[in-house]
Amino acid sequence: MFLQATPIRRGILAAFLCGLLMTSCGGFGSTNTTQPGNTPSISAQTSFRIVGRTGIPFSAKISDSRSSWNITGVVPLSIVIINNSPPIRVEVNKLVNDNSLISLEVINGFGVQQLASSTDGFGVAVGNFGKVAAFAPPANPDVRFFVKGPSEELFDALIEDTAQGEVVESHAPALLLFDSPTGGNGGRVDGTFTAVNFLGGFNIDLIYNGVVVDTDITGTTAILKAN
């Protein structure tokens, strides 16, 4: 049974997220939860933080064992893979020919596992969690939640498909990648977002195979759905 976004559910989510905040101490990552009736499991999730001089444009390619994603953006950007399948590899390419700093932090759970930086023109920063022999095929479906601001706003989110949900905590701007949601190309995906330190209204896009299928520009909470 897919969990519907009712007022009661949002109240339960708020209580659960409050408990997560108390245990995570402002960390970064996600916690796996199963459907009611099953034993919850917790797995350390791999995420990334691309930092350096604000506004530097970059391109990146990320791959786990099942899927890969091509990303373009500007510094800073947080990236989380929902339902990831290690090992994981990421390559970040600076798109300007100057000596500005760009750094890649590879985070597992709530700790930085690797740090790679470059000040070269068109420099490259590479990170791994495990060993990836080759990039996996492009994600299919390619499901992304893009939280565009305001900058450095801390938020919690519950991201679900028809079988499971994962609780995520991160800072805006952030890109949440959902690897292999249950149901394939026709699968349903929901995201419920709650601001922790409110700095302004949310501006969130749900992008499904390159198409924005839902947008929410609102206050301290937001709910987005695909299919």
Secondary structure by P-SEA (a helix, b strand, c coil): ccccccaaaaaaaaaaaaaaaaaaccccbbbbbbccccbbbbbbbbbbbbbcccccccccccccccbbbbbbbccbbbbbbccccccbbbbbbbcccccbbbbbbbbccccccbbbbbccccbbbbbbcccccccccccccbbbbbbcccccccbbbbbbcccbbbbbbbcccbbbbbccccccccbbbbbbbbbccccbbbbbbbccccccccccccccbbbbbcc
